[in-house]
Amino acid sequence: MSGKVYFQADVTNLPIFVRNPDWHLMFDQDTKMAEATRRKV
């Protein structure tokens, strides 16, 4: 066991972001970072 936890609740808070990571809502404080994180995940 590595002792690590991966919690992604806010990465894809709506299922539409899985297919459209470049869409943004008011909750994304930094839209470029939000998109980059969604694409990475």
Secondary structure as UniProt FT lines:
FT   TURN            9..12
FT   HELIX           16..19
FT   TURN            21..22
FT   TURN            26..27
FT   HELIX           31..40
//
